[in-house]
Amino acid sequence: MSSEQSNNPLHGLTFANLVTRLVEHYGWDGMAQRIDINCFKSDPSVKSSLKFLRKTQWARDKVEDLYISTFVKHSPWGNAK
């Protein structure tokens, strides 16, 4: 395993797990308040969100940043993006 991956707090997480955990923590309304994208506001589901996020890098970056700031404490990655 490279040192880059061993220091990556998202290493080993699927994007589905990441979104699911955030939704469990914030709910869909909380997600929509924190990241203003329609897949979190209009008839949200993990499946529809993943479909959009897999095609949209800027939105995926925001979700990753939210995950890191929410669940990864004292991480050098917290201010990386």
Buried (B, 14 or more C-beta within 10 A) or exposed (E): EEEEEEEBBBEEBEBEEBBBBBBEEBEBEBBBEBBEBEBBBEEBEBEBBBEBBEEBEEBBEBBBBBBBBEBEEEBEBEEEE
